[in-house]
């Protein structure tokens, strides 16, 4: 079964069935912290498990998922990119009064300075985040994006994978506490959805360019790290903050859309011969 559409259908069915098994208890509890966060970790690995099962079902091996990282330059760019698109959002917030700034929140252990705490977050925090982010990216960028790229354009690959990725988050946004505080859930859904679809252009570009899911996994990990732990961590909230900052505010949706537009304009540079053929296992 080497039909890309068949692989995509099987992958999506497995992903949403497996994910439902973790969504239900989280939604019943109404809390992403259920089980000390283990349920969320399991949820994030559902796409990866589904992708591995799909490969084994359809081709009886794990080739074509991009297991080998071959592009250190793209990996380095993936690490720092979240800082570049998030920093303007938070500098605007801190400078305009939409939120305050407190670097003391980076002191994650007694006796550390804010700079030392920030360095620890940027190193050990990234490695920790990679554990969960890899589970998602084996699925979204290890299987879904390369298979979509075999049957449609780069733009459509990014949009379709982004819409699916956004919809996959929606049950926990609507049913649990994964949404912005102090803003309507509909606003959280709109801003988060726009951000995720825009980010999917970045993820698809670095995946097809590198022929590996590892740059996307690293970007996913450092996005969560820098947005949630570093920038959100140092922000003192007021009644207006969450309308602009965070994954459920408008700021990141805007700045990442700018990055997505630039990459869409340069997408012709992707070698079409490499699309759909990530490095073999």
C-alpha positions in Angstrom: 0.0 0.0 0.0 2.2 2.8 -1.3 -0.6 5.2 -2.0 0.0 8.5 -0.1 -3.7 9.1 0.4 -4.1 5.7 1.9 -1.2 6.3 4.3 -2.7 9.7 5.3 -6.1 8.3 5.9 -4.8 5.4 8.1 -2.5 7.8 10.0 -5.3 10.3 10.7 -7.7 7.6 11.8 -5.1 6.1 14.2 -4.1 9.5 15.5 -7.5 10.6 16.5 -8.6 7.2 17.9 -5.4 7.0 20.0 -5.7 10.6 21.1 -9.3 10.2 22.2 -8.2 7.7 24.8 -6.2 10.4 26.5 -8.5 13.3 25.7 -11.4 11.7 27.6 -9.8 11.5 31.1 -8.3 15.0 30.7 -11.6 16.5 29.7 -13.4 14.7 32.5 -10.9 16.2 35.0 -10.9 19.5 33.2 -7.2 19.8 33.8 -4.1 19.3 31.6 -2.2 18.6 34.8 -4.0 15.3 35.3 -1.5 12.6 36.3 1.3 15.1 36.8 1.2 15.9 33.1 1.7 12.3 31.9 -1.7 12.3 30.1 -0.5 15.3 28.0 2.8 13.6 27.3 0.9 10.5 26.1 -1.4 12.7 24.0 1.6 14.3 22.3 3.0 10.9 21.4 -0.2 9.7 19.8 0.7 11.1 16.3 4.1 9.6 16.5 2.8 6.1 17.5 0.1 6.4 14.7 2.8 7.3 12.2 5.0 4.3 13.1 2.0 2.0 13.0 1.0 3.4 9.6 4.4 2.8 8.1 4.5 -0.8 9.5 1.0 -1.5 8.1 1.5 0.0 4.7 5.1 -0.7 3.9 6.3 -3.0 6.7 9.3 -0.8 7.6 10.0 2.7 8.9 11.8 4.1 5.9 10.8 7.6 4.7 10.2 9.2 8.0 13.4 11.3 8.2 15.1 9.7 11.2 18.6 11.1 10.4 19.2 14.8 11.0 21.5 15.9 8.1 21.3 19.7 8.1 22.9 21.3 11.2 22.3 24.8 9.7 18.5 24.2 9.6 18.6 22.7 13.1 20.3 25.8 14.4 17.8 28.0 12.7 15.0 26.0 14.2 16.3 26.4 17.7 16.5 30.2 17.5 13.5 31.1 15.3 11.0 31.1 18.2 13.0 33.8 19.9 13.0 35.9 16.7 9.2 35.8 16.2 8.2 35.9 19.9 10.5 38.7 21.1 8.7 41.5 19.2 5.4 40.4 20.7 6.6 40.6 24.3 8.7 43.7 23.8 5.6 45.4 22.6 3.7 44.1 25.6 6.3 45.1 28.1 6.8 48.5 26.5 3.2 49.4 26.0 1.9 48.3 29.4 0.0 45.3 28.1 2.1 43.4 30.6 5.0 43.9 33.0 8.4 42.3 33.0 10.1 40.4 35.8 13.2 38.4 35.0 13.1 37.1 38.6 10.7 34.4 37.3 13.6 32.8 35.5 15.2 31.9 38.8 14.0 28.3 38.8 16.2 27.2 41.7 17.2 29.1 44.9 20.5 30.8 44.6 20.5 31.2 40.8 20.7 34.5 39.0 18.1 35.3 36.3 20.8 34.8 33.6 21.8 31.5 35.0 18.2 30.4 35.2 17.6 31.5 31.7 20.7 29.6 30.4 19.4 26.4 32.2 16.0 26.8 30.6 17.5 27.4 27.2 19.6 24.2 27.4 18.1 21.6 29.7 14.6 22.9 29.1 15.0 22.4 25.3 16.1 18.8 25.8 13.2 18.2 28.1 10.7 19.7 25.6 12.2 17.6 22.8 10.9 14.5 24.6 7.3 15.4 24.1 7.7 17.5 20.9 9.3 14.6 19.1 6.2 12.5 19.6 4.1 14.9 17.7 6.6 15.6 15.0 7.2 12.0 14.0 3.6 12.1 13.0 2.9 15.5 11.7 6.2 16.1 9.9 7.6 12.6 9.7 4.6 11.2 7.9 1.8 13.7 7.2 3.8 16.5 5.5 6.0 14.2 3.2 2.9 12.3 2.1 0.9 15.4 1.4 3.8 16.9 -0.5 3.6 13.9 -2.9 0.1 14.8 -4.0 -0.2 18.6 -3.6 1.7 21.9 -3.6 3.8 23.3 -0.8 1.1 25.8 0.1 -1.6 23.2 0.3 0.7 20.9 2.2 1.2 23.6 4.8 -2.4 24.6 5.0 -3.9 21.1 5.2 -1.3 19.9 7.8 -1.8 23.1 9.8 -5.6 22.8 9.9 -5.4 19.2 11.0 -2.8 20.1 13.6 -5.0 22.9 14.9 -8.2 20.7 15.0 -6.3 18.1 16.9 -5.8 20.6 19.8 -9.4 21.7 19.9 -10.9 19.0 22.1 -8.6 20.0 25.0 -9.1 23.7 24.3 -12.9 23.4 24.4 -13.2 20.7 27.0 -10.3 21.4 29.4 -8.2 24.3 30.5 -6.0 24.6 27.5 -7.0 28.2 26.4 -6.3 31.8 27.3 -7.4 33.2 30.7 -9.5 36.3 30.7 -10.5 36.1 27.0 -13.4 34.2 25.3 -12.7 30.6 24.3 -13.7 31.6 20.7 -10.9 34.2 20.7 -8.4 31.6 21.9 -9.5 29.2 19.2 -9.2 31.9 16.5 -5.7 33.1 17.6 -4.3 29.6 18.3 -5.7 28.3 15.0 -4.2 31.1 13.0 -0.9 30.7 14.8 -0.7 26.9 14.2 -1.6 27.2 10.5 1.1 29.9 10.1 3.6 27.8 12.0 2.8 24.9 9.8 4.3 26.7 6.8 7.6 27.0 8.8 7.4 23.4 9.9 6.7 22.1 6.4 9.4 24.2 4.9 12.2 23.1 7.2 11.0 19.5 7.0 11.0 19.3 3.2 14.2 21.3 3.0 16.0 19.1 5.5 14.3 15.8 4.6 14.0 15.1 8.3 11.4 15.7 11.1 14.2 16.7 13.6 14.3 20.4 12.8 10.5 20.6 13.3 10.8 18.7 16.5 13.5 21.1 17.8 11.5 24.1 16.7 8.4 22.7 18.4 10.4 22.2 21.6 12.0 25.6 21.7 8.7 27.3 20.7 7.1 25.8 23.8 10.2 26.6 25.9 10.7 30.2 24.9 7.0 31.2 24.6 5.7 29.4 27.6 8.6 29.3 30.1 10.8 32.2 29.1 8.6 35.0 27.7 5.3 34.1 29.4 7.3 33.3 32.5 8.8 36.8 32.7 5.5 38.6 31.9 3.4 40.1 34.7 -0.2 39.9 33.5 -2.9 42.4 33.7 -6.4 42.4 32.3 -5.1 43.1 28.8 -2.1 40.8 28.6 -3.6 37.6 27.3 -5.4 39.4 24.4 -1.9 40.0 22.9 0.7 37.6 24.3 0.9 33.8 24.5 -0.3 31.1 22.2 -3.9 32.3 22.6 -3.3 36.0 21.9 -3.0 37.9 18.6 0.7 38.7 18.7 2.2 35.4 17.8 -0.4 34.8 15.1 0.7 38.0 13.5 4.5 37.6 13.7 4.5 33.9 12.7 2.3 34.8 9.8 5.0 37.2 8.6 7.6 34.4 8.7 5.2 32.1 6.9 4.6 34.6 4.1 8.4 35.0 3.6 8.9 31.2 3.4 5.9 30.8 1.1 7.5 33.3 -1.3 10.8 31.3 -1.1 9.2 27.8 -1.3 10.2 27.4 -5.0 13.7 26.9 -3.7 12.7 23.6 -2.2 14.1 20.9 -4.5 11.0 19.1 -5.7 13.0 15.9 -6.1 13.4 15.7 -2.4 9.8 16.3 -1.5 8.3 13.2 0.0 11.7 11.5 0.4 13.1 12.2 3.9 16.3 10.5 4.9 15.7 6.8 5.3 15.8 5.0 8.7 
